[in-house]
Amino acid sequence: MSSTSSFNENFIDDINAFLASSKVAPIVHEDWGYMPDNKKKVIRQLMGNNEDLFQIFVYNKSRSIDRICPRCRKHYSAVNTIDNIEADQTGSYTNGQLEQALSGICSLECFQALNGSNALNDWFGKIADQVQILTN
Protein backbone atom coordinates (compact mmCIF):
# COMPACT_ATOMS: atom_id res chain seq x y z
CA MET A 1 0.00 0.00 0.00
CA SER A 2 1.22 3.48 -0.77
CA SER A 3 2.18 6.00 1.88
CA THR A 4 -0.74 8.21 0.78
CA SER A 5 -3.29 5.53 1.59
CA SER A 6 -5.92 6.49 4.14
CA PHE A 7 -5.94 3.07 5.76
CA ASN A 8 -3.85 -0.07 5.79
CA GLU A 9 -4.40 -3.66 6.82
CA ASN A 10 -4.28 -2.90 10.55
CA PHE A 11 -4.97 0.78 11.30
CA ILE A 12 -7.52 3.18 9.81
CA ASP A 13 -6.68 6.87 9.47
CA ASP A 14 -9.70 7.84 7.36
CA ILE A 15 -12.89 6.09 8.42
CA ASN A 16 -14.86 7.35 5.40
CA ALA A 17 -12.29 5.96 2.95
CA PHE A 18 -12.37 2.65 4.79
CA LEU A 19 -16.18 2.49 4.71
CA ALA A 20 -16.09 3.12 0.95
CA SER A 21 -13.53 0.34 0.40
CA SER A 22 -13.87 -3.36 -0.29
CA LYS A 23 -12.45 -4.16 3.18
CA VAL A 24 -15.76 -3.47 4.90
CA ALA A 25 -17.48 -6.48 6.46
CA PRO A 26 -21.15 -6.94 5.60
CA ILE A 27 -23.82 -5.54 7.89
CA VAL A 28 -25.19 -8.30 10.11
CA HIS A 29 -27.21 -6.37 12.68
CA GLU A 30 -29.49 -4.26 10.48
CA ASP A 31 -31.05 -2.34 13.36
CA TRP A 32 -27.64 -0.67 13.80
CA GLY A 33 -26.66 -0.53 10.14
CA TYR A 34 -29.84 1.19 8.98
CA MET A 35 -31.03 3.18 11.97
CA PRO A 36 -33.51 6.06 11.74
CA ASP A 37 -32.24 9.64 11.68
CA ASN A 38 -33.60 10.51 15.15
CA LYS A 39 -31.63 7.63 16.70
CA LYS A 40 -28.49 8.71 14.80
CA LYS A 41 -28.91 12.26 16.09
CA VAL A 42 -29.10 11.15 19.74
CA ILE A 43 -26.07 8.86 19.44
CA ARG A 44 -24.07 11.61 17.69
CA GLN A 45 -24.88 14.02 20.52
CA LEU A 46 -23.80 11.47 23.12
CA MET A 47 -20.48 11.24 21.29
CA GLY A 48 -19.93 14.98 21.29
CA ASN A 49 -20.86 15.19 17.59
CA ASN A 50 -17.60 13.42 16.72
CA GLU A 51 -18.48 11.97 13.31
CA ASP A 52 -15.55 9.53 13.17
CA LEU A 53 -16.40 8.12 16.59
CA PHE A 54 -20.05 7.81 15.54
CA GLN A 55 -19.08 5.96 12.33
CA ILE A 56 -16.83 3.57 14.29
CA PHE A 57 -19.57 2.96 16.88
CA VAL A 58 -22.15 2.11 14.20
CA TYR A 59 -19.63 -0.05 12.32
CA ASN A 60 -18.80 -2.05 15.46
CA LYS A 61 -22.45 -2.49 16.43
CA SER A 62 -23.59 -3.54 12.96
CA ARG A 63 -20.93 -6.18 12.25
CA SER A 64 -20.62 -9.67 13.68
CA ILE A 65 -16.94 -9.79 14.69
CA ASP A 66 -15.26 -7.13 12.55
CA ARG A 67 -14.18 -4.22 14.77
CA ILE A 68 -12.37 -0.89 14.71
CA CYS A 69 -10.92 0.24 18.03
CA PRO A 70 -12.25 3.75 18.72
CA ARG A 71 -8.97 4.69 20.45
CA CYS A 72 -6.11 3.39 18.27
CA ARG A 73 -8.16 2.76 15.09
CA LYS A 74 -6.90 -0.82 14.82
CA HIS A 75 -9.01 -2.92 12.43
CA TYR A 76 -9.38 -6.46 13.77
CA SER A 77 -11.71 -9.40 14.27
CA ALA A 78 -13.09 -9.93 17.76
CA VAL A 79 -12.69 -13.44 19.15
CA ASN A 80 -16.37 -13.75 20.07
CA THR A 81 -19.68 -12.19 19.18
CA ILE A 82 -21.84 -10.73 21.92
CA ASP A 83 -24.49 -13.36 21.10
CA ASN A 84 -21.98 -16.18 21.73
CA ILE A 85 -20.85 -14.59 24.99
CA GLU A 86 -24.41 -14.09 26.24
CA ALA A 87 -25.26 -17.72 25.36
CA ASP A 88 -22.15 -19.06 27.11
CA GLN A 89 -23.21 -20.38 30.50
CA THR A 90 -19.65 -21.36 31.49
CA GLY A 91 -18.30 -17.81 31.72
CA SER A 92 -15.16 -18.92 29.90
CA TYR A 93 -14.73 -15.65 28.00
CA THR A 94 -12.31 -12.95 29.20
CA ASN A 95 -13.07 -9.33 30.04
CA GLY A 96 -11.07 -8.37 26.95
CA GLN A 97 -13.23 -10.56 24.71
CA LEU A 98 -16.39 -9.06 26.20
CA GLU A 99 -15.10 -5.50 25.78
CA GLN A 100 -14.20 -6.18 22.14
CA ALA A 101 -17.67 -7.57 21.47
CA LEU A 102 -19.45 -4.72 23.30
CA SER A 103 -17.51 -1.59 22.38
CA GLY A 104 -14.78 -2.51 19.93
CA ILE A 105 -12.07 -1.28 22.30
CA CYS A 106 -9.19 -3.63 21.50
CA SER A 107 -7.24 -3.70 24.78
CA LEU A 108 -7.07 -2.60 28.40
CA GLU A 109 -4.48 0.03 27.37
CA CYS A 110 -6.89 1.61 24.88
CA PHE A 111 -9.68 1.42 27.48
CA GLN A 112 -7.48 3.29 29.98
CA ALA A 113 -6.46 5.87 27.37
CA LEU A 114 -10.07 6.58 26.44
CA ASN A 115 -11.24 6.85 30.02
CA GLY A 116 -8.19 8.65 31.38
CA SER A 117 -8.21 6.87 34.71
CA ASN A 118 -6.92 3.65 36.20
CA ALA A 119 -9.87 3.76 38.61
CA LEU A 120 -12.11 2.46 35.85
CA ASN A 121 -10.13 -0.76 35.32
CA ASP A 122 -12.84 -2.63 37.22
CA TRP A 123 -15.27 -1.63 34.47
CA PHE A 124 -13.23 -3.16 31.62
CA GLY A 125 -15.22 -5.96 30.00
CA LYS A 126 -18.30 -5.44 32.16
CA ILE A 127 -21.90 -5.04 31.07
CA ALA A 128 -24.18 -2.45 32.70
CA ASP A 129 -25.60 -4.87 35.27
CA GLN A 130 -22.10 -5.79 36.45
CA VAL A 131 -21.05 -2.13 36.65
CA GLN A 132 -24.07 -1.33 38.86
CA ILE A 133 -22.95 -4.05 41.26
CA LEU A 134 -19.47 -2.47 41.42
CA THR A 135 -20.84 1.02 42.15
CA ASN A 136 -23.40 0.03 44.80
Sequence and secondary structure as in RCSB ss.txt:
>XXXX:A:sequence
MSSTSSFNENFIDDINAFLASSKVAPIVHEDWGYMPDNKKKVIRQLMGNNEDLFQIFVYNKSRSIDRICPRCRKH
YSAVNTIDNIEADQTGSYTNGQLEQALSGICSLECFQALNGSNALNDWFGKIADQVQILTN
>XXXX:A:secstr
  TT SB SSBBS HHHHHTSTT      HHHHT  HHHHHHHHHHTTT HHHHHHHHHHHHSSSEEE TTT BE
EE SS HHHHHH SS  S HHHHHHHHT   SHHHHHHHHT GGGGGGTT  HHHHHHHH 
